[in-house]
């Protein structure tokens, strides 16, 4: 599968994504929802630049981004400034279906959890790309990252479709080109600097959700 040619509005550098995640954390290690969403907007562009293979991820991510943006623009926006404030507000006001699906299927907590899980997959995949060699197979790297993260949350039919899609992935050089970060050496350097930032955001979110028993919201 060849990487698709990006339209003008889709052209970007993955550096934009990393800049957003760099801005995510406050001095007190709280995660700003606005910058988290901005980072995900960039990740969606990156996935879309790679063609239709990642459509099952990017389409769902777009829906989740819109839900969070609606909260950020609502009359309750002050409660959604950080992920920490969102969790407190929704739990305090019983706006989260913790044990079974109910009337809060688009709660901020549930919505962000889906993006959180997908972020782990992308982080693991990009780390594998960073440490890969020219002859490394992106299909294997992507599948391994998926199996370590998102797969456990997907039904069999989705896992099967994902596995088939990964077999169609372009080579390592095509992914590096789509990132628009420069030469392969520059890409590796940038990933080495940026992925720890993404991991910090992921780990802080993971600990927050674990502390509040939110990691398995149905």
Backbone as CSV, one residue per row, in Angstrom:
resi,resn,N_x,N_y,N_z,CA_x,CA_y,CA_z,C_x,C_y,C_z
1,UNK,0.840,-1.196,0.000,0.000,0.000,0.000,0.874,1.243,0.000
2,UNK,0.617,2.163,-0.880,1.397,3.390,-0.940,0.776,4.433,-0.026
3,UNK,1.627,5.255,0.547,1.125,6.343,1.383,0.406,7.339,0.499
4,UNK,-0.761,7.765,0.900,-1.541,8.687,0.092,-0.929,10.070,0.091
5,UNK,-1.198,10.809,-0.961,-0.721,12.178,-1.049,-1.611,13.064,-0.193
6,UNK,-1.029,13.790,0.739,-1.823,14.601,1.655,-2.349,15.844,0.964
7,UNK,-3.572,16.197,1.257,-4.137,17.449,0.774,-3.517,18.584,1.564
8,UNK,-3.754,19.808,1.120,-3.131,20.952,1.774,-3.471,21.014,3.259
9,UNK,-4.764,20.766,3.594,-5.154,20.880,4.982,-4.633,19.718,5.811
10,UNK,-4.236,18.624,5.141,-3.743,17.470,5.873,-2.228,17.515,6.048
11,UNK,-1.534,18.371,5.282,-0.090,18.447,5.388,0.295,19.014,6.745
12,UNK,1.204,18.352,7.391,1.625,18.781,8.711,2.911,18.049,9.059
13,UNK,3.517,18.422,10.157,4.651,17.697,10.690,4.228,17.078,12.008
14,UNK,4.707,15.885,12.264,4.370,15.239,13.527,4.900,16.054,14.704
15,UNK,5.772,16.992,14.398,6.273,17.896,15.445,5.129,18.667,16.094
16,UNK,4.091,18.985,15.310,2.925,19.688,15.853,2.256,18.863,16.943
17,UNK,2.201,17.570,16.722,1.606,16.669,17.705,2.426,16.693,18.991
18,UNK,3.725,16.577,18.847,4.589,16.534,20.021,4.576,17.865,20.766
19,UNK,4.466,18.973,20.019,4.372,20.285,20.669,3.116,20.368,21.525
20,UNK,2.015,19.803,21.019,0.760,19.810,21.777,0.905,18.994,23.059
21,UNK,1.527,17.828,22.968,1.705,17.005,24.167,2.706,17.639,25.134
22,UNK,3.637,18.409,24.601,4.568,19.126,25.465,3.815,20.159,26.309
23,UNK,2.773,20.742,25.742,1.979,21.748,26.453,0.919,21.136,27.360
24,UNK,0.750,19.826,27.275,-0.326,19.150,27.999,-0.202,19.259,29.511
25,UNK,1.016,19.192,30.025,1.200,19.075,31.462,1.424,20.426,32.134
26,UNK,0.675,20.650,33.209,0.875,21.843,34.011,2.053,21.613,34.953
27,UNK,2.437,22.637,35.703,3.528,22.489,36.660,3.193,21.442,37.714
28,UNK,1.905,21.270,37.986,1.458,20.284,38.981,1.149,18.927,38.357
29,UNK,1.578,18.743,37.099,1.382,17.481,36.394,-0.093,17.165,36.134
30,UNK,-0.893,18.206,35.984,-2.261,17.992,35.526,-2.251,18.069,34.001
31,UNK,-3.185,17.354,33.366,-3.219,17.266,31.910,-4.289,18.194,31.356
32,UNK,-3.879,19.175,30.566,-4.817,20.112,29.973,-5.580,19.430,28.838
33,UNK,-6.887,19.395,28.962,-7.725,18.713,27.978,-7.582,19.333,26.590
34,UNK,-7.515,20.652,26.530,-7.431,21.341,25.236,-6.206,20.898,24.442
35,UNK,-5.062,20.805,25.088,-3.840,20.411,24.389,-3.837,18.917,24.077
36,UNK,-4.462,18.132,24.942,-4.601,16.700,24.679,-5.409,16.497,23.397
37,UNK,-6.500,17.217,23.279,-7.344,17.131,22.090,-6.582,17.624,20.853
38,UNK,-5.814,18.701,21.018,-5.030,19.226,19.896,-4.013,18.197,19.422
39,UNK,-3.392,17.498,20.356,-2.454,16.445,19.990,-3.131,15.353,19.194
40,UNK,-4.337,15.017,19.596,-5.070,13.970,18.890,-5.537,14.424,17.506
41,UNK,-5.850,15.698,17.359,-6.196,16.189,16.021,-5.026,15.948,15.068
42,UNK,-3.828,16.211,15.547,-2.644,15.983,14.734,-2.414,14.511,14.443
43,UNK,-2.652,13.667,15.431,-2.490,12.227,15.217,-3.467,11.711,14.172
44,UNK,-4.677,12.257,14.159,-5.663,11.863,13.145,-5.162,12.247,11.753
45,UNK,-4.578,13.426,11.623,-4.016,13.834,10.333,-2.922,12.864,9.902
46,UNK,-2.086,12.496,10.845,-1.005,11.557,10.549,-1.569,10.230,10.058
47,UNK,-2.562,9.703,10.756,-3.171,8.436,10.362,-3.835,8.545,8.995
48,UNK,-4.519,9.652,8.759,-5.194,9.836,7.472,-4.200,9.956,6.320
49,UNK,-3.027,10.532,6.603,-1.999,10.646,5.572,-1.475,9.285,5.134
50,UNK,-1.686,8.288,5.974,-1.183,6.950,5.676,-2.180,6.111,4.895
51,UNK,-3.324,6.698,4.551,-4.312,5.986,3.764,-5.456,5.437,4.608
52,UNK,-6.160,4.472,4.051,-7.382,3.976,4.679,-7.143,2.868,5.704
53,UNK,-5.922,2.378,5.790,-5.631,1.250,6.673,-6.004,1.553,8.121
54,UNK,-5.758,2.786,8.544,-6.014,3.147,9.934,-7.377,3.806,10.128
55,UNK,-8.254,3.656,9.139,-9.562,4.295,9.209,-10.375,3.899,10.421
56,UNK,-10.262,2.625,10.835,-11.062,2.169,11.967,-10.641,2.847,13.270
57,UNK,-9.406,3.376,13.311,-8.939,4.120,14.475,-9.262,5.599,14.334
58,UNK,-8.923,6.180,13.182,-9.062,7.628,13.018,-10.516,8.085,13.042
59,UNK,-11.425,7.294,12.461,-12.837,7.685,12.462,-13.395,7.725,13.873
60,UNK,-13.050,6.723,14.662,-13.516,6.699,16.045,-12.891,7.842,16.832
61,UNK,-11.614,8.124,16.573,-10.925,9.205,17.269,-11.577,10.552,16.964
62,UNK,-11.962,10.769,15.709,-12.622,12.024,15.327,-13.901,12.219,16.121
63,UNK,-14.674,11.157,16.275,-15.914,11.244,17.054,-15.629,11.584,18.506
64,UNK,-14.598,10.960,19.069,-14.254,11.195,20.475,-13.728,12.616,20.673
65,UNK,-12.936,13.089,19.720,-12.429,14.460,19.782,-13.581,15.456,19.806
66,UNK,-14.578,15.222,18.955,-15.721,16.125,18.882,-16.485,16.167,20.202
67,UNK,-16.646,15.018,20.840,-17.341,14.968,22.129,-16.607,15.821,23.160
68,UNK,-15.293,15.671,23.227,-14.514,16.443,24.195,-14.520,17.937,23.869
69,UNK,-14.467,18.262,22.573,-14.534,19.675,22.182,-15.878,20.282,22.566
70,UNK,-16.931,19.484,22.471,-18.251,19.983,22.881,-18.257,20.320,24.363
71,UNK,-17.617,19.494,25.166,-17.529,19.789,26.602,-16.712,21.048,26.846
72,UNK,-15.622,21.199,26.099,-14.767,22.371,26.278,-15.458,23.664,25.871
73,UNK,-16.498,23.555,25.050,-17.242,24.735,24.602,-18.616,24.849,25.255
74,UNK,-18.867,24.029,26.265,-20.175,24.024,26.925,-20.197,24.967,28.126
75,UNK,-21.364,25.083,28.734,-21.483,25.930,29.917,-20.734,25.346,31.112
76,UNK,-20.370,24.077,31.011,-19.600,23.426,32.076,-18.115,23.341,31.737
77,UNK,-17.667,24.148,30.802,-16.290,24.073,30.305,-15.253,24.177,31.418
78,UNK,-15.524,24.937,32.455,-14.547,25.126,33.534,-14.209,23.818,34.233
79,UNK,-15.134,22.855,34.183,-14.902,21.568,34.830,-14.075,20.634,33.946
80,UNK,-13.844,21.035,32.694,-13.143,20.171,31.745,-11.796,20.746,31.316
81,UNK,-11.302,21.720,32.064,-10.018,22.343,31.728,-8.888,21.320,31.783
82,UNK,-8.886,20.483,32.802,-7.894,19.417,32.906,-8.612,18.073,33.015
83,UNK,-7.891,17.025,32.723,-8.471,15.696,32.857,-8.798,15.424,34.323
84,UNK,-7.955,15.925,35.215,-8.196,15.735,36.640,-9.497,16.399,37.090
85,UNK,-9.733,17.628,36.634,-10.964,18.322,37.026,-12.185,17.659,36.401
86,UNK,-12.023,17.123,35.193,-13.117,16.424,34.532,-13.515,15.175,35.309
87,UNK,-12.530,14.394,35.704,-12.802,13.168,36.456,-13.516,13.494,37.758
88,UNK,-13.029,14.484,38.471,-13.655,14.855,39.752,-15.094,15.315,39.551
89,UNK,-15.298,16.170,38.575,-16.637,16.716,38.322,-17.620,15.607,37.935
90,UNK,-17.215,14.749,37.009,-18.153,13.716,36.542,-18.418,12.665,37.611
91,UNK,-17.415,12.325,38.396,-17.640,11.365,39.478,-18.497,11.977,40.590
92,UNK,-18.205,13.202,40.946,-18.970,13.876,42.006,-20.439,14.011,41.639
93,UNK,-20.716,14.146,40.355,-22.089,14.368,39.904,-22.701,13.131,39.244
94,UNK,-22.053,11.986,39.445,-22.559,10.703,38.943,-22.872,10.747,37.441
95,UNK,-21.903,11.266,36.693,-22.062,11.404,35.246,-21.285,10.348,34.472
96,UNK,-20.823,9.312,35.183,-20.047,8.252,34.557,-20.697,6.904,34.838
97,UNK,-20.876,6.093,33.798,-21.384,4.727,33.969,-20.183,3.818,34.211
98,UNK,-19.907,3.512,35.462,-18.686,2.802,35.814,-18.782,1.288,35.604
99,UNK,-19.902,0.690,35.942,-20.006,-0.774,35.897,-20.760,-1.313,34.684
100,UNK,-21.678,-0.544,34.138,-22.405,-0.985,32.955,-22.893,0.235,32.185
101,UNK,-23.134,0.034,30.903,-23.577,1.149,30.073,-24.951,1.630,30.518
102,UNK,-25.093,2.935,30.557,-26.352,3.524,30.969,-26.684,4.727,30.120
103,UNK,-26.916,5.849,30.773,-27.317,7.058,30.049,-26.138,7.991,29.766
104,UNK,-24.938,7.622,30.253,-23.780,8.508,30.095,-22.730,7.897,29.165
105,UNK,-23.185,7.411,28.016,-22.279,6.747,27.085,-21.270,7.704,26.444
106,UNK,-21.531,9.005,26.523,-20.594,9.987,25.989,-20.043,10.863,27.102
107,UNK,-19.881,10.293,28.279,-19.252,11.050,29.355,-17.826,11.387,28.954
108,UNK,-17.296,12.464,29.532,-15.927,12.838,29.223,-14.947,11.747,29.610
109,UNK,-15.189,11.115,30.755,-14.286,10.063,31.242,-14.251,8.876,30.293
110,UNK,-15.409,8.426,29.849,-15.462,7.273,28.939,-14.854,7.638,27.586
111,UNK,-15.166,8.814,27.101,-14.669,9.258,25.799,-13.154,9.329,25.792
112,UNK,-12.590,9.949,26.823,-11.144,10.103,26.872,-10.452,8.768,27.068
113,UNK,-11.083,7.837,27.766,-10.483,6.518,27.965,-10.224,5.836,26.630
114,UNK,-11.143,5.984,25.684,-10.954,5.369,24.364,-9.755,5.978,23.640
115,UNK,-9.584,7.287,23.751,-8.420,7.931,23.148,-7.150,7.527,23.888
116,UNK,-7.245,7.400,25.186,-6.120,7.003,26.022,-5.590,5.633,25.600
117,UNK,-6.483,4.700,25.365,-6.077,3.356,24.932,-5.407,3.399,23.562
118,UNK,-5.969,4.172,22.655,-5.396,4.285,21.312,-4.046,4.990,21.349
119,UNK,-3.886,5.940,22.274,-2.610,6.643,22.402,-1.496,5.675,22.785
120,UNK,-1.831,4.722,23.629,-0.835,3.723,24.033,-0.371,2.911,22.823
121,UNK,-1.320,2.536,21.975,-0.969,1.788,20.778,-0.023,2.588,19.883
122,UNK,-0.362,3.855,19.648,0.466,4.692,18.782,1.841,4.930,19.397
123,UNK,1.882,5.127,20.698,3.164,5.320,21.373,4.055,4.089,21.201
124,UNK,3.491,2.912,21.423,4.258,1.672,21.281,4.722,1.463,19.843
125,UNK,3.858,1.779,18.894,4.197,1.615,17.483,5.313,2.576,17.070
126,UNK,5.183,3.850,17.463,6.198,4.836,17.102,7.537,4.520,17.758
127,UNK,7.495,3.978,18.956,8.751,3.575,19.618,9.413,2.437,18.857
128,UNK,8.621,1.510,18.349,9.176,0.431,17.547,9.764,0.971,16.243
129,UNK,9.082,1.944,15.642,9.627,2.557,14.431,10.952,3.250,14.735
130,UNK,11.017,3.901,15.869,12.237,4.629,16.248,13.438,3.700,16.364
131,UNK,13.231,2.530,16.910,14.339,1.610,17.150,14.501,0.562,16.049
132,UNK,13.727,0.705,14.974,13.753,-0.294,13.904,14.924,-0.071,12.952
133,UNK,15.119,-1.039,12.085,16.116,-0.935,11.025,15.389,-0.854,9.685
134,UNK,16.132,-0.596,8.619,15.519,-0.407,7.309,14.718,-1.613,6.842
135,UNK,15.132,-2.791,7.252,14.436,-3.992,6.796,13.374,-4.487,7.781
136,UNK,13.118,-3.714,8.831,12.075,-4.085,9.783,10.706,-3.957,9.128
137,UNK,9.802,-4.846,9.452,8.472,-4.846,8.859,7.502,-4.037,9.709
138,UNK,6.939,-2.999,9.106,5.984,-2.166,9.845,4.741,-2.959,10.219
139,UNK,4.377,-3.929,9.402,3.191,-4.730,9.700,3.360,-5.478,11.010
140,UNK,4.548,-6.014,11.230,4.828,-6.752,12.467,4.878,-5.795,13.654
141,UNK,5.563,-4.660,13.474,5.674,-3.687,14.562,4.302,-3.164,14.972
142,UNK,3.480,-2.867,13.990,2.159,-2.313,14.262,1.269,-3.350,14.937
143,UNK,1.324,-4.580,14.444,0.512,-5.656,15.018,0.930,-5.949,16.453
144,UNK,2.237,-5.970,16.703,2.721,-6.225,18.060,2.257,-5.127,19.019
145,UNK,2.347,-3.873,18.572,1.900,-2.755,19.410,0.402,-2.846,19.671
146,UNK,-0.348,-3.204,18.646,-1.801,-3.342,18.767,-2.161,-4.453,19.750
147,UNK,-1.478,-5.582,19.638,-1.777,-6.715,20.505,-1.440,-6.426,21.970
148,UNK,-0.501,-5.523,22.191,-0.125,-5.155,23.555,-1.060,-4.114,24.151
149,UNK,-1.912,-3.536,23.345,-2.711,-2.413,23.834,-4.184,-2.514,23.442
150,UNK,-4.524,-2.009,22.272,-5.926,-1.899,21.870,-6.635,-3.233,21.692
151,UNK,-5.913,-4.244,21.270,-6.555,-5.517,20.933,-7.396,-6.077,22.072
152,UNK,-6.918,-5.920,23.302,-7.634,-6.487,24.437,-8.975,-5.803,24.693
153,UNK,-9.204,-4.676,24.056,-10.455,-3.943,24.235,-11.378,-4.047,23.026
154,UNK,-10.937,-4.784,21.992,-11.716,-4.910,20.771,-12.298,-6.312,20.639
155,UNK,-13.497,-6.443,20.054,-14.071,-7.768,19.795,-13.272,-8.478,18.706
156,UNK,-13.490,-9.788,18.596,-12.717,-10.603,17.670,-12.786,-10.088,16.245
157,UNK,-13.963,-9.677,15.784,-14.117,-9.258,14.393,-13.263,-8.031,14.091
158,UNK,-13.137,-7.117,15.057,-12.304,-5.930,14.859,-10.830,-6.316,14.864
159,UNK,-10.453,-7.210,15.770,-9.060,-7.660,15.829,-8.657,-8.342,14.526
160,UNK,-9.578,-9.124,13.990,-9.307,-9.818,12.731,-9.122,-8.826,11.591
161,UNK,-10.012,-7.838,11.512,-9.922,-6.825,10.458,-8.645,-6.007,10.594
162,UNK,-8.290,-5.677,11.829,-7.072,-4.909,12.068,-5.845,-5.685,11.614
163,UNK,-5.808,-6.971,11.937,-4.681,-7.795,11.540,-4.505,-7.849,10.031
164,UNK,-5.618,-7.937,9.318,-5.564,-7.964,7.859,-5.104,-6.614,7.312
165,UNK,-5.572,-5.539,7.937,-5.196,-4.201,7.485,-3.701,-3.953,7.680
166,UNK,-3.166,-4.391,8.804,-1.751,-4.161,9.083,-0.850,-4.840,8.060
167,UNK,-1.318,-5.922,7.481,-0.523,-6.637,6.473,-0.305,-5.798,5.220
168,UNK,-1.112,-4.751,5.049,-1.041,-3.907,3.848,-0.195,-2.654,4.071
169,UNK,0.423,-2.541,5.225,1.152,-1.323,5.539,2.372,-1.107,4.645
170,UNK,2.662,0.164,4.410,3.864,0.535,3.664,5.104,0.275,4.512
171,UNK,6.254,0.449,3.894,7.511,0.218,4.589,7.870,1.352,5.543
172,UNK,8.933,1.134,6.263,9.411,2.081,7.274,9.678,3.464,6.684
173,UNK,10.285,3.518,5.511,10.639,4.806,4.908,9.404,5.639,4.605
174,UNK,8.291,4.980,4.220,7.062,5.703,3.916,6.486,6.347,5.174
175,UNK,6.574,5.654,6.297,6.101,6.217,7.556,6.950,7.418,7.958
176,UNK,8.256,7.283,7.809,9.146,8.390,8.162,8.859,9.613,7.290
177,UNK,8.591,9.368,6.019,8.288,10.475,5.112,6.987,11.168,5.513
178,UNK,5.986,10.381,5.908,4.683,10.945,6.290,4.762,11.801,7.538
179,UNK,5.783,11.581,8.353,5.925,12.363,9.580,6.399,13.785,9.308
180,UNK,7.049,14.004,8.148,7.548,15.329,7.767,8.460,15.931,8.840
181,UNK,9.392,15.110,9.293,10.333,15.565,10.319,11.759,15.692,9.793
182,UNK,11.933,15.402,8.491,13.268,15.503,7.909,13.817,14.152,7.504
183,UNK,15.123,13.998,7.615,15.795,12.756,7.241,15.445,11.652,8.246
184,UNK,15.700,10.402,7.867,15.459,9.314,8.821,16.172,9.536,10.153
185,UNK,17.383,10.058,10.090,18.132,10.315,11.316,17.440,11.380,12.163
186,UNK,16.903,12.408,11.502,16.182,13.456,12.222,14.878,12.932,12.813
187,UNK,14.231,12.028,12.083,12.998,11.421,12.591,13.286,10.636,13.865
188,UNK,14.319,9.819,13.822,14.688,9.007,14.984,15.010,9.897,16.187
189,UNK,15.742,10.979,15.933,16.096,11.907,17.015,14.858,12.560,17.612
190,UNK,13.970,13.037,16.741,12.762,13.693,17.213,11.879,12.732,18.011
191,UNK,11.725,11.513,17.523,10.932,10.521,18.236,11.537,10.232,19.609
192,UNK,12.863,10.187,19.662,13.538,9.940,20.933,13.293,11.039,21.940
193,UNK,13.160,12.271,21.455,12.898,13.403,22.344,11.427,13.520,22.716
194,UNK,10.555,13.174,21.781,9.129,13.444,21.958,8.344,12.329,22.628
195,UNK,8.680,11.088,22.357,7.887,9.984,22.898,7.866,9.945,24.424
196,UNK,8.937,10.344,25.110,8.846,10.410,26.569,7.789,11.407,27.043
197,UNK,7.548,12.476,26.269,6.504,13.443,26.619,5.131,12.795,26.504
198,UNK,4.929,12.052,25.424,3.671,11.344,25.233,3.478,10.322,26.347
199,UNK,4.555,9.633,26.698,4.474,8.628,27.754,4.135,9.262,29.105
200,UNK,4.673,10.439,29.374,4.348,11.129,30.634,2.849,11.393,30.720
201,UNK,2.281,11.903,29.627,0.844,12.195,29.598,0.056,10.901,29.764
202,UNK,0.497,9.868,29.082,-0.197,8.578,29.181,-0.154,8.036,30.604
203,UNK,1.021,8.037,31.220,1.172,7.450,32.549,0.394,8.221,33.615
204,UNK,0.386,9.539,33.524,-0.373,10.352,34.485,-1.862,10.068,34.352
205,UNK,-2.323,9.956,33.109,-3.732,9.631,32.868,-4.055,8.228,33.366
206,UNK,-3.170,7.291,33.087,-3.358,5.900,33.515,-3.485,5.814,35.042
207,UNK,-2.605,6.508,35.750,-2.635,6.484,37.216,-3.897,7.138,37.760
208,UNK,-4.318,8.212,37.134,-5.547,8.897,37.552,-6.760,7.988,37.386
209,UNK,-6.839,7.342,36.236,-7.965,6.445,35.971,-7.926,5.217,36.875
210,UNK,-6.734,4.689,37.126,-6.606,3.520,38.003,-7.040,3.883,39.423
211,UNK,-6.619,5.032,39.894,-6.958,5.492,41.238,-8.462,5.621,41.423
212,UNK,-9.160,5.975,40.366,-10.607,6.194,40.443,-11.421,5.047,39.843
213,UNK,-10.756,3.922,39.605,-11.424,2.718,39.075,-12.164,2.995,37.764
214,UNK,-11.497,3.687,36.853,-12.120,4.083,35.592,-11.522,3.393,34.367
215,UNK,-10.597,2.500,34.562,-9.912,1.902,33.423,-10.742,0.906,32.646
216,UNK,-11.843,0.464,33.221,-12.694,-0.523,32.541,-14.103,-0.001,32.313
217,UNK,-14.237,1.301,32.111,-15.573,1.854,31.851,-16.131,1.190,30.601
218,UNK,-17.333,0.596,30.697,-17.903,-0.124,29.554,-18.355,0.809,28.431
